[in-house]
Amino acid sequence: MRLEGKVAVIIGAGQSPGEGIGNGRATTPRFAQEGARILAVDRIIGSAEESAAMAAAEGAECVPFEADVTNESTLAAAIRAAEARWGRIDILHNNVGVSIGGGDKPLDELTEEAFDRVCGINLRGTIMACKHVLLIMRRQRSGAIINISSVAARENTYPLVTYKATKAAMIAFTEQLALQNAPYGIRANCILPGLMDTPIAVDTRARASNRSRAEVAAERDAKVPLRGRMGTAWDVANAALFLASGGQFHHRSGAAGRWRRAGAGRLTNPSTQRGAGASGSKGSSGAMNSAALKPIAARKASRISGGCPVWKM
């Protein structure tokens, strides 16, 4: 098992209201299947408990914990709780984000309150969680941090200002995190999901636009070139597993400098197309599917010693 003996803290391990399964809830049992011990953190403790029960059904030790990413002290408490219980933290997975549900709008409709709210949830919470876990990982001289950005960070037609800005900032922050902490044996990566079939992505839009879920899902499916289907939370969970377990980048120096441009702006490895370090997706996906992940380098990645690849789905 790829995470045997590892301790993982998953921030945003719960579930938004709606059909299907979200990224955090899928990642929790996926990590459990691979042997991780997990602190399942969510703002709503009942939701964290449900995810923990799924992990327990896989035979894993999983403890639910209540914390709010807009409150640094609760994030610090979550990190302390994981270390106190297991003596170490090997993986931090930051998986909290909001757009329409936080009041995000196009620029001419955006309010200051909505901007601050989305920034606090999408960006500040991740930065503060990393701040507290780094004290432990640096002492261990090992660790893996996995953040969630979005293809919206690179997609020029995306209309919502704060979501796009915070997800672009997440890439920049993760690059900085990787560079500054590589000497301590800490890896940092972020995943850029595309159009996903999750409750927060589909059901929230259906409620906001007063349309049916089926109508919103069909509209999003039609925008996906590969098989006309959105990705699922299992795709993100498998990507996070790949990065948490080390994948093909473990102990490989300067890997990011070897990516080149191919196709529609995607950067791929000229010597291999191996991107599928994680096992095949459990869900049908317009995002990962049999080709799984293809690594792309972040901007100026050739200057990154030790590599800080960004994973675009």
N, C-alpha and C positions, 0 to 999 in steps of 0.2 A: 504494500500500500504506500502511495506516494507521500502521504502526510503522517505516517506512523510516528507517534511520539511527539508530534508538533502541537503547539498551542496557538490557536487562532482567535483573534478578536474580530468579529464581524459587526461593524457599525451600520445599522440599518438592516438588521436581520429579519425584520417583521414584514408586514404585507399591507399594501394600500387596499382600500375597499374596491371590490370588483371581481370579475371573472378571471380564471386562470391563476398564474403564479408570477410573482415579482422576482427581481434579480436576487435580492437578499435572501428571500425564503428559499429559492432554488439553491443558492450557494451553500447555505447552512447544511442541508443533508448531503450535498455533494462532497463537501469537505469531510463530513462524518463518514461517508462511505470509504474514504481514503485514510481513515485512522486518526483524524485530528481531534483534539480536545478543544471545545469551542465555548467562548463567551458570546452569546447571542444578544446584541445590544439593540434596543429600540426605544423610541419615545413612548410607545404604548406597551406596557409590560405584558398585557394579555396576548398581543401579537407576537412578542418575543417568545412567550411560553409555547405558543402553537408551533413556531419554528423549531424550538428546542425539542418538542415532542417528536417532530419528524426526524430530527437528528438522533434522538434516543432510540427510535425504531430501527435505526441502522446500527445500533449497538455502541454508539459513541457517548461519551460524557459531554453534555452540553448544558450550560447554565444560562438561564435568561437573566438579563440585567436591564434596568430602566435608566436611560440617559437621554438627554436632549442635546442635539448637536449645536444648538444656539446658546448653550450654557456650558462654558468651559469646565467649570467645577465638576459637572456630572460626567463629562468625558474623562477627566483626570481620575475620578472615582472608579470608573469602569476599568481603566488601565491598571489601577492599583489593585482592584479586586482580582483581575486575572493573574497578576504576578503573585499576589498573596496565596491564591489557591494552587497554582501550578509551578511557581518559582521562576517562570520565564515567559516570554512572548516571542514566538517565532514569526507570526504572520499578523499583519494588520490590514484588513480589507475595509476601505471606506466606500460605502455604497448608498449614500443619501443624496437625493437631488429632487428638485421641484421646479416646475415652470409655470404652467397655467394655474395649477393649484396654489401657487404662491402669489398669484396676481400679476405675473409677468405679462407684458404687452409690447406691441410695436412702440417705437420711440415717441410718437406723437400722443400716445395714450398712457405712457408709463408714469406712475406716481413715485415719489421719493420713498414712500413707505414700502411699496412693493419691491423697489430696487434693493433697499436695505434688507428686506426679509429674504429675498432669494439669494442675495450675496451671503447672508449669514448662514443659511442652510447649505448652499451648494459649495461654498469655498471656505469660509472661516471655520466651519465645523471640522472639515478634513485637516486643515492646517493645525488646529489645536489638538486634534487627536494624534497627529504625527509628532507634534511638539512633546507630548507626554510619553509616547511609546519609544521615542528615540533615546531617552535616558536609559531605558532597559536594553534596547538592542545594541547601543554602542558599548555598554558594559559587557554584553554577551559577545560582541564583535560578530554578530550575525543577525539576519532578519530579512523579511520580505514585506514590502508595503505595496499594496495594489489599490490604486485610485480609479474612479470612474469619471471619464470625461464624456464626450459625445462627438459623433460626426458633425453635429451642428456647429462645433468649434471651427470646422473647415468649410462648411457648406454656406456659400455666400447668399443663398436665397432664404435662409432661415429667418423668420420674421421677429422672434421674441428676443429683445435686446439683452436682458440680464442673464438669461439661461446661456445664450451664446457666449457672452463675455466671461461668465464664470467658468464655463467648460474650456474655453481657450486658456484662461488663467490656470486651470487645473493642469494642463499640459506643461505650461511654463514652470509651475511650482514643482511638478514631479521631476522635470529635468534638473532643476536646482537641487532637489532632495537627493536625487541619485548621485549627482556630482559631489556634493558635500559629504555624503555618507559612504561612498564607495570604499574609502580607506578603512572603514570599520566593518567591512564585509556585509553591508546592508544594500539590498537591491530595491529599487523603486521603479514601478511601471504604472502606466494607466491604460485602460481599455476604452475604446471609442465605439460604443454601440451605435448602430444605425437605427432604422425604423424597427421598433420592437413591439411585440404583442404582449404587453404587460398591463396590469390594472392601472398603474399610474400614467401610462402612455395612452392607452385607449379609452378606458372607462372614464378617466378624468375629462378627456376631451369630449366624450359623448355627453356627460352631464353639463359641461360648460356651454356646449353648442345646442343643447336640447335635442340631440339626435339619438338614434339607437346605436348600441355598441356595434352591431353588425354593419351598419352604414359606415361608421368611422373606420372600422377594421378593413372593410373592402376598399375604401379610399386609400388607406395607407398601403395595403397589399399591392394595389395597382402601381404604386411608385417604386416597387422593388424589382429590379431587372431580373434577378435570379429566381425563376419559378413563380414570380408574382406573389411571394409570401414573406411576411415579416419574420424577423428572428424571434427566438423565444428566450425566456430567462435561463433556460438550460445552456444556451450558447454562451451567455455571459458567465455562468457558473463554471463551465468547462474552461473558459479562457482564464478565469481567476485561478482555477486549480492548476493549470499549466504554469502560470507565473508564480504561484505560491510554492510549487514543488521544485522550482529551479529551471525546468525546461531545458532547452538547448543552450541557454546563455550562462548556465552555472559555471563559474570560474573561467569564462571565456573573456579574454581581455580585448578591448577595442572592437567588439563585435559590431557596434552600431556604425562604425566607419565603413563597413563593407556593403552597405545597402545601396542600391542604385535605383534610378527611376525607371518604371516600366508601366505601360498602359496609361490609364487615365490618372496620372499623378501619383500612383502607388509606388512605393519604394520596396523592392524585393531583393533578396539575396541573390547575387549572380551565380553563386556556386551551388545553390540548393533551393528547393521550394518547400523544404520542411517547415511548416508552420503549425502542424497538427500535433503538438506535443501532448495535448489533452486527448482523452478518449473521445470517440465520436459523439456528436451531439445527441441528446436524448429527444430533442424536439426537431421537427422539420423547420428549416431555417433559410431565410433569404439572406442571412448574415454570415453564417459560418459553414454549416453543412459539411459535405464530405471533404471539401478543400480545407476545412477548418480555418485557421488564422493565417494570414500572411503578414509578417512583420513589416512595419514601415518605420523609418527613422524620423525622429522629431527634427524640427528645424535646427540647423547647425550640429546635427548629430555626429558628423565626422570629427568634431572636436571633443567628443565625450569619451574620456578614457574609461574603459570598463563597460561602456554601453548603457544607454537609457532608451531602449526601444519603446515606441508607442504602438499599441496594437489597435488597428482599425478594422472594425467588423462590418 
